[in-house]
Amino acid sequence: MSATTFASICAPGPLGHVVTLRGTDVEVEAHAPTRQEAESDASLALTRERRRLEAELRRGVHRTLSTRHPVSRTEVPHVA
């Protein structure tokens, strides 16, 4: 997985603590009774989301490379 820069925002919330992690292309938020639990949960969620996005990009590239275009039955291949 590639390195990414991120920002962390911690604040008190209705369930104890809220931690928001913002990466270059993703943002996750975790709520937990303690700040440490919220940070741990947010870190795990950020990692999972980044992996999901990277897998989605890989699948997209694979689909692009394997796309076939149907040949019209009215078109006759030109033989030189």
QUIDA-V613930 format. One record per backbone hydrogen bond with DSSP energy under -1.0 kcal/mol. CO is the residue of the C=O (numbers start at 1). NH is the residue of the N-H. If there is no record, write none. Layout:
BEGIN
co: [CO	CO]
nh: [NH	NH]
END
This chain:
BEGIN
co: [7	9	11	13	16	17	18	19	20	21	22	26	28	30	32	34	35	36	37	38	39	40	41	42	43	44	45	46	47	48	49	50	51	52	53	54	55	56	57	58	59	60	61	62]
nh: [22	20	18	16	13	32	11	30	9	28	7	23	21	19	17	38	39	40	41	42	43	44	45	46	47	48	49	50	51	52	53	54	55	56	57	58	59	60	61	62	63	64	65	66]
END
